[in-house]
Amino acid sequence: MNYLGTRLRELREEQGLLLRQLAAQLEIDTALLSKIERGDRRAQRELVPNISSILKVKEDELIVLWLADKLEDVIENEPLADKALDFIKKETK
């Protein structure tokens, strides 16, 4: 799945921004932003606050999606992924 990229595209389109316009505001290449939206590349953590500021969305919302993408990349196809996530939930409370 591509949680952050999908949400970025939704927000960008809702606000009537072209890909190149948002990329220019983020000071990144249009091709990179396109890859992030499609899920071909993952956004760097440092980019998330800038995105939230420009698109006027809570940073926490985007960070949760960014983390979800990272977690899914690591646990994808792991048969014990659910148990590992349950363990983390217990340990971090």
Order of alpha helices (4+ residues) and beta strands (2+ residues): alpha-alpha-alpha-alpha-alpha-alpha
